[in-house]
Amino acid sequence: MNLKNKKRLAAETFGVGKNRIIFANSSLKEIGEAITKNDLRELQKEGIIIIKNKKGSKKTAKKKKRSTGNVRKKINKRKKEYVKMTRKLRRHILSLKSKGEISQEDFKKIRKKIRNRQFKSKANLKQHLGENKKWKRKREEDNNIKQIIKQD
């Protein structure tokens, strides 16, 4: 007796694959006589049609296995360090601006550099500012010399 169509109908009825459905060998005639989906449901209740459990690991178990580890901690730590450093450097250049040691244009340029993380520390920022001051002094001295030469 060919029960291929019955197996397909049972799979469709119970919402599982054909491979998961098993017919009891002792009552194949009853399965062959079953025509409707309700007949198949009754046969399952009686234990003539058996549905196998799924193989493999479940989705919940897979989700438990996958974890990000310490990535979030690392990112948060990096962000906190960035925020600390930026605030410290911004506070420093703000104090320099209020004292009149740097101009508004320089203030904006330095602020952009701070945002782009060009300075590793406050000392690094001070070193950068010191080099710029020397360069500005040289430029001013050159301008003064040119003015003196023009006056003569």
Legacy VTK file of the C-alpha trace (Angstrom):
# vtk DataFile Version 3.0
C-alpha trace
ASCII
DATASET POLYDATA
POINTS 152 float
0.000 0.000 0.000
1.394 3.372 -1.034
0.983 5.957 1.733
3.005 8.728 0.115
0.005 11.064 -0.267
-1.158 10.310 3.283
2.281 11.278 4.588
2.163 14.527 2.605
-1.331 15.308 3.916
-0.245 14.547 7.509
2.812 16.811 7.137
0.615 19.597 5.843
-1.946 19.058 8.630
0.541 19.126 11.503
2.810 21.769 9.971
5.955 19.636 9.953
8.174 18.067 7.304
7.455 14.654 5.762
10.584 13.172 7.321
9.275 13.835 10.822
6.094 11.776 10.360
6.131 8.080 11.271
3.264 5.636 10.714
2.818 2.688 13.045
3.286 -0.542 11.029
0.528 -2.357 12.930
-2.267 -0.116 11.696
-1.376 0.833 8.106
-4.874 -0.107 6.913
-6.482 2.487 9.204
-4.095 5.142 7.879
-4.969 4.138 4.303
-8.686 4.576 5.071
-8.159 8.068 6.591
-9.345 10.668 4.100
-9.714 13.999 5.891
-7.378 16.034 8.045
-9.610 15.379 11.049
-9.113 11.624 10.541
-5.351 12.159 10.661
-5.641 14.244 13.837
-7.632 11.462 15.523
-5.014 8.907 14.470
-2.302 11.068 16.022
-4.245 11.257 19.290
-4.512 7.453 19.293
-0.723 7.206 18.740
-0.886 5.626 15.282
0.773 8.633 13.657
3.895 9.787 15.496
5.720 13.085 14.955
9.483 13.017 15.616
11.170 15.819 17.538
13.370 18.289 15.702
17.024 17.438 15.375
19.870 19.854 15.998
20.347 22.668 18.435
17.526 25.017 19.202
17.590 28.737 18.403
17.610 29.696 22.072
20.699 27.562 22.656
22.406 29.167 19.652
21.611 32.640 20.982
23.183 31.769 24.319
26.374 30.631 22.595
26.763 33.849 20.625
27.989 36.698 22.771
29.869 39.895 22.108
32.283 39.347 24.984
34.125 42.430 26.180
33.603 44.501 23.037
31.044 46.794 24.648
33.268 47.277 27.689
36.209 48.178 25.464
34.168 50.643 23.448
32.709 52.265 26.550
36.163 52.543 28.093
37.554 54.119 24.921
34.659 56.566 24.799
35.073 57.558 28.446
38.787 58.202 27.872
37.958 60.289 24.814
35.385 62.358 26.712
37.791 62.965 29.616
40.618 64.054 27.341
38.436 66.271 25.157
36.922 68.059 28.129
40.330 68.587 29.703
41.830 70.012 26.501
38.826 72.194 25.744
38.922 73.611 29.253
42.620 74.410 28.804
42.226 76.231 25.479
39.226 78.105 26.845
41.354 79.406 29.721
44.084 80.413 27.238
41.505 82.235 25.131
40.099 84.086 28.137
43.659 85.179 29.085
44.134 86.440 25.539
47.030 84.095 24.727
45.293 82.661 21.649
43.001 84.346 19.143
39.458 83.327 18.208
40.662 81.799 14.905
43.347 79.745 16.643
40.801 78.687 19.250
38.494 77.289 16.543
41.352 75.525 14.736
42.643 73.933 17.917
39.135 72.880 18.911
38.730 71.074 15.597
42.066 69.347 16.108
40.941 68.258 19.578
37.756 66.811 18.118
39.832 64.893 15.553
41.985 63.488 18.377
45.240 64.997 17.161
46.457 65.595 20.706
47.216 62.590 22.898
47.484 64.599 26.115
47.479 68.059 27.614
51.281 68.098 27.413
51.051 67.319 23.711
48.657 70.246 23.255
50.970 72.579 25.189
53.901 71.445 23.051
51.908 72.167 19.890
50.919 75.602 21.178
54.527 76.359 22.160
55.769 75.523 18.654
53.092 77.724 17.149
54.021 80.626 19.439
57.656 80.417 18.311
56.558 80.350 14.699
54.252 83.351 15.222
57.023 85.262 16.992
59.375 84.662 14.065
56.715 85.865 11.653
56.095 88.959 13.764
59.846 89.647 13.985
60.149 89.312 10.218
57.260 91.750 9.774
58.872 94.196 12.211
62.191 93.984 10.337
60.421 94.587 7.022
58.667 97.663 8.471
61.967 99.041 9.787
63.607 98.513 6.400
60.708 100.281 4.644
60.946 103.251 7.011
64.646 103.728 6.243
LINES 1 153
152 0 1 2 3 4 5 6 7 8 9 10 11 12 13 14 15 16 17 18 19 20 21 22 23 24 25 26 27 28 29 30 31 32 33 34 35 36 37 38 39 40 41 42 43 44 45 46 47 48 49 50 51 52 53 54 55 56 57 58 59 60 61 62 63 64 65 66 67 68 69 70 71 72 73 74 75 76 77 78 79 80 81 82 83 84 85 86 87 88 89 90 91 92 93 94 95 96 97 98 99 100 101 102 103 104 105 106 107 108 109 110 111 112 113 114 115 116 117 118 119 120 121 122 123 124 125 126 127 128 129 130 131 132 133 134 135 136 137 138 139 140 141 142 143 144 145 146 147 148 149 150 151
